[in-house]
Amino acid sequence: MIDAVLNSSHGRTLERIWLLSDLQQSNLTHARFCLTTAVADCRRWQRPLDQIWYLGDAVEGADLALLEQMIQMQEEILNPLGVPIYYVLGNHDFDAWSKADTHRQPVSLPIWQMIKDNPLWQAADSLESFHYFGEAGPYRVVFFTDHGSFEQGWFTTHGRIRGREDSYPWSAADYRRVWAAAEDRPIITVSHYALPGGNRPAPLLEQLLPLPGRTAVHFYGHSHIGDEVWGREHAHRQISSVEYHAVPQINVSSLENVRGSEIRSVLLEIYEDGSLGLFFRDHLAAAWSQAYMLPLPA
């Protein structure tokens, strides 16, 4: 039936977006296997993509040589798809910072450097920015990203400020001003982390609440589905609501099946009437595992 639903949408799809998150591993061979498996399966759908949203933790660890290899491998596999890749930084993307002696050596962030050098990959204009905007059909998309400043000695991970908290430049009012900048349009939000009510939510993102009534859905990663060590009682929860809101949030992670239980991702379709179709994919099984439909927010 999921295939039947997807097939029935032909001719009525405005945009098709592939959501990935948390390839995150230190084994280059297995990381390549996971990503190659996902991309080969995606090509079998024969549904052209308009965008890719990559929700962070493409890498892990502080071995700079390995990080460069991991990043180059992902460029080689994803770039031939030929669509823009919108990236939000996650906590493991900052592993090299968190393990460095920031008083004695410059801090490297290889994933950020690659994004800035590759025109297919998109991110915030500045590493210090906590968000940036995108477009998808009638929706204003707000990407919330981990961020930092080497010069000022701070960065964020897990929704918390690390290092010199007194140098952090953004206030709760700055977070709230995002909604005015999003204009009077329906909104989709994207982050590495959940909002309150999701798996392993980020405290900094609590400053965004309450969400505008025109918010349709929030997508996040970070809490690998099937990982009971970190996900605990919610390890297998993929769909939940933002606390005190009738807004669903969707756990996309993870692209790896070591901590996670599947090589998984989500296909998002935006239809002519503004409604959304979300299709959950198990890439090893080459099968759709769930589907979820949402209307355009009133």
C-alpha positions as CSV (number, residue, x, y, z in Angstrom):
1,M,0.0,0.0,0.0
2,I,2.9,2.4,0.7
3,D,4.1,1.9,-2.9
4,A,0.6,2.5,-4.1
5,V,0.3,5.7,-2.2
6,L,3.6,6.9,-3.6
7,N,2.7,5.9,-7.1
8,S,-0.6,7.8,-6.9
9,S,1.3,11.1,-6.1
10,H,2.9,11.3,-9.6
11,G,2.1,14.6,-11.2
12,R,1.0,16.1,-7.9
13,T,4.4,16.4,-6.2
14,L,5.9,19.9,-6.0
15,E,9.2,18.9,-4.3
16,R,10.8,15.7,-3.2
17,I,13.3,15.8,-0.3
18,W,15.5,13.1,1.1
19,L,16.3,13.4,4.8
20,L,19.5,11.7,6.1
21,S,21.1,11.8,9.5
22,D,23.9,10.3,11.6
23,L,26.2,8.3,9.4
24,Q,28.5,8.9,12.4
25,Q,31.2,6.2,12.7
26,S,34.9,5.7,12.8
27,N,35.0,2.7,10.6
28,L,35.5,4.0,7.0
29,T,34.7,0.7,5.3
30,H,31.4,0.3,7.1
31,A,30.4,3.9,6.7
32,R,31.0,3.6,3.0
33,F,28.8,0.4,3.0
34,C,26.0,2.2,4.8
35,L,26.0,5.2,2.6
36,T,26.4,3.3,-0.7
37,T,23.6,1.0,0.3
38,A,21.3,4.0,1.0
39,V,22.2,5.8,-2.2
40,A,21.8,2.7,-4.4
41,D,18.4,2.0,-2.8
42,C,17.4,5.7,-3.4
43,R,18.3,5.4,-7.1
44,R,16.0,2.4,-7.4
45,W,13.0,4.5,-6.4
46,Q,13.3,6.4,-9.8
47,R,11.9,9.5,-8.1
48,P,13.9,12.6,-8.9
49,L,15.1,14.5,-5.8
50,D,14.9,18.3,-5.5
51,Q,16.9,18.6,-2.2
52,I,18.7,16.6,0.4
53,W,18.5,17.6,4.1
54,Y,21.4,16.1,6.1
55,L,20.7,16.5,9.8
56,G,24.3,16.3,11.2
57,D,26.9,13.9,12.6
58,A,28.3,12.9,9.2
59,V,31.5,12.1,11.1
60,E,32.8,11.4,14.6
61,G,36.1,11.5,16.4
62,A,39.2,13.8,16.3
63,D,41.5,11.9,14.0
64,L,41.8,14.6,11.3
65,A,43.2,12.2,8.6
66,L,40.2,9.9,9.1
67,L,37.8,12.8,9.2
68,E,39.1,14.0,5.8
69,Q,38.7,10.5,4.4
70,M,35.1,10.2,5.7
71,I,34.1,13.6,4.3
72,Q,35.7,12.9,0.9
73,M,33.9,9.5,0.7
74,Q,30.5,11.2,1.3
75,E,31.2,13.8,-1.3
76,E,32.1,11.1,-3.8
77,I,28.8,9.2,-3.1
78,L,26.3,12.0,-2.6
79,N,27.5,14.7,-5.1
80,P,26.6,12.6,-8.2
81,L,23.0,12.8,-7.2
82,G,23.3,16.4,-8.4
83,V,20.9,18.1,-5.9
84,P,21.7,20.7,-3.2
85,I,22.5,19.2,0.2
86,Y,21.4,21.3,3.2
87,Y,23.5,20.5,6.2
88,V,23.0,21.2,9.9
89,L,26.0,20.6,12.2
90,G,25.6,18.0,15.0
91,N,27.5,17.3,18.2
92,H,30.0,14.8,16.7
93,D,30.8,17.3,13.9
94,F,32.5,19.2,16.8
95,D,34.5,16.3,18.2
96,A,37.8,17.8,17.0
97,W,36.9,21.0,18.9
98,S,35.8,19.3,22.1
99,K,39.0,17.2,22.3
100,A,41.4,20.0,21.3
101,D,43.4,22.3,23.7
102,T,41.8,25.5,22.4
103,H,44.4,27.6,24.2
104,R,47.3,26.1,22.3
105,Q,46.2,25.1,18.9
106,P,43.8,26.2,16.2
107,V,40.7,24.1,16.0
108,S,39.8,22.2,12.8
109,L,36.3,21.5,11.6
110,P,36.8,19.6,8.4
111,I,33.1,19.1,7.6
112,W,32.5,22.9,7.7
113,Q,35.5,23.5,5.4
114,M,34.2,21.0,2.9
115,I,30.7,22.6,2.9
116,K,32.2,26.0,2.3
117,D,34.3,24.7,-0.6
118,N,31.6,22.6,-2.3
119,P,28.8,24.6,-4.1
120,L,26.4,21.6,-3.8
121,W,26.5,21.7,0.0
122,Q,24.7,24.4,1.9
123,A,25.0,25.6,5.5
124,A,24.7,28.8,7.6
125,D,26.6,31.8,6.3
126,S,28.7,31.9,9.5
127,L,29.8,29.2,11.8
128,E,28.6,31.4,14.7
129,S,25.0,31.4,13.3
130,F,22.5,29.1,15.1
131,H,20.1,28.9,12.1
132,Y,19.6,29.6,8.4
133,F,16.6,29.5,6.0
134,G,15.6,27.4,3.0
135,E,12.6,27.0,0.7
136,A,10.5,24.0,-0.1
137,G,7.2,24.4,-2.0
138,P,5.0,26.8,0.0
139,Y,7.1,26.3,3.1
140,R,9.8,28.4,4.8
141,V,12.3,25.9,6.1
142,V,14.3,26.9,9.2
143,F,17.5,24.9,9.8
144,F,18.9,25.0,13.3
145,T,22.5,24.0,13.6
146,D,25.2,23.6,16.2
147,H,27.6,26.6,16.0
148,G,30.7,28.1,17.6
149,S,33.4,30.7,17.6
150,F,37.1,29.7,18.1
151,E,38.1,33.3,18.6
152,Q,35.5,33.7,21.5
153,G,36.1,30.2,22.9
154,W,32.6,28.7,22.8
155,F,30.7,26.2,20.8
156,T,27.4,24.3,21.2
157,T,26.7,20.6,21.3
158,H,23.7,18.6,22.8
159,G,21.8,21.9,23.0
160,R,24.2,23.4,25.5
161,I,27.0,26.0,25.4
162,R,30.5,24.7,25.8
163,G,33.5,26.8,26.8
164,R,33.0,30.5,27.6
165,E,29.3,30.8,28.1
166,D,29.7,34.5,28.8
167,S,30.8,35.0,25.2
168,Y,27.8,33.4,23.6
169,P,26.2,36.1,21.5
170,W,22.6,34.9,21.2
171,S,19.8,35.6,23.6
172,A,16.4,34.0,24.0
173,A,15.0,37.0,22.2
174,D,17.3,36.3,19.2
175,Y,15.9,32.8,19.1
176,R,12.4,34.1,19.1
177,R,13.1,36.6,16.4
178,V,13.6,33.7,14.0
179,W,9.8,33.4,13.6
180,A,9.4,37.0,12.4
181,A,12.1,36.4,9.8
182,A,10.4,33.3,8.6
183,E,7.6,35.5,7.3
184,D,3.9,34.8,7.3
185,R,4.3,31.4,5.7
186,P,3.9,27.7,6.7
187,I,7.0,26.5,8.4
188,I,9.1,23.3,8.5
189,T,11.9,23.1,11.1
190,V,15.0,21.0,10.9
191,S,17.7,20.3,13.4
192,H,20.1,17.7,14.6
193,Y,18.2,17.7,17.9
194,A,14.6,17.2,19.0
195,L,12.4,19.9,20.5
196,P,10.8,19.2,23.9
197,G,8.7,16.0,23.6
198,G,11.1,14.3,21.2
199,N,14.0,11.9,21.9
200,R,17.0,13.6,23.7
201,P,15.8,17.2,23.2
202,A,18.2,20.2,23.1
203,P,17.8,22.8,25.9
204,L,18.8,25.7,23.7
205,L,16.0,25.0,21.3
206,E,13.4,25.3,24.2
207,Q,13.9,29.1,23.6
208,L,12.0,28.7,20.3
209,L,8.7,27.8,22.1
210,P,5.9,28.4,21.7
211,L,6.1,27.6,18.0
212,P,4.0,29.6,15.5
213,G,0.7,28.0,14.7
214,R,1.7,27.7,11.1
215,T,4.5,25.1,11.9
216,A,3.8,21.9,10.1
217,V,6.5,19.5,11.4
218,H,10.0,19.3,13.0
219,F,12.7,16.8,11.8
220,Y,15.7,15.7,13.9
221,G,18.3,13.1,14.3
222,H,20.8,12.5,17.2
223,S,18.9,9.7,19.0
224,H,19.6,6.7,16.8
225,I,16.5,4.6,16.5
226,G,17.1,1.2,18.1
227,D,19.9,2.5,20.4
228,E,18.6,1.6,23.9
229,V,21.8,2.9,25.7
230,W,21.0,6.5,24.8
231,G,17.4,6.4,23.7
232,R,16.3,4.2,26.6
233,E,12.5,3.8,26.8
234,H,12.1,5.9,23.7
235,A,14.7,4.1,21.6
236,H,12.2,3.0,19.0
237,R,10.0,6.1,18.9
238,Q,10.1,7.8,15.5
239,I,7.0,10.1,15.7
240,S,6.1,12.2,18.7
241,S,4.6,15.7,19.4
242,V,6.3,18.8,20.5
243,E,5.3,19.3,24.1
244,Y,2.0,21.4,24.5
245,H,1.8,21.6,20.6
246,A,-0.2,19.8,18.0
247,V,3.0,19.7,15.9
248,P,4.6,16.3,15.1
249,Q,8.4,15.8,15.2
250,I,10.1,13.0,13.3
251,N,13.3,11.2,14.2
252,V,15.2,10.6,11.0
253,S,18.3,8.8,12.4
254,S,20.3,6.9,11.6
255,L,22.2,6.1,8.5
256,E,24.3,3.6,10.4
257,N,23.2,0.2,11.8
258,V,25.8,-0.4,14.5
259,R,24.2,1.7,17.2
260,G,21.0,2.1,15.2
261,S,18.8,-0.8,14.2
262,E,18.6,-0.1,10.5
263,I,20.3,1.9,7.7
264,R,17.3,4.3,7.6
265,S,16.2,7.6,6.1
266,V,13.0,9.5,5.3
267,L,11.6,10.6,2.0
268,L,9.5,13.8,2.2
269,E,7.1,14.8,-0.6
270,I,5.3,18.1,-0.8
271,Y,2.1,18.1,-2.8
272,E,0.3,20.7,-4.8
273,D,-2.2,21.5,-2.0
274,G,0.7,21.9,0.5
275,S,0.1,18.6,2.2
276,L,3.1,16.4,3.2
277,G,3.9,12.7,2.7
278,L,6.6,11.2,4.8
279,F,7.9,7.8,3.9
280,F,10.3,5.9,6.2
281,R,12.8,3.6,4.4
282,D,14.8,0.6,5.6
283,H,17.6,0.5,3.1
284,L,19.0,-2.9,3.8
285,A,15.6,-4.5,3.3
286,A,14.9,-2.1,0.4
287,A,11.4,-1.5,1.8
288,W,9.2,1.2,3.1
289,S,8.6,0.6,6.8
290,Q,6.0,3.4,7.6
291,A,4.2,6.3,6.0
292,Y,2.7,9.4,7.5
293,M,0.6,12.1,5.9
294,L,0.1,15.7,7.1
295,P,-2.1,18.6,5.8
296,L,-0.9,22.1,5.2
297,P,-1.2,23.9,8.6
298,A,-4.3,26.1,8.8
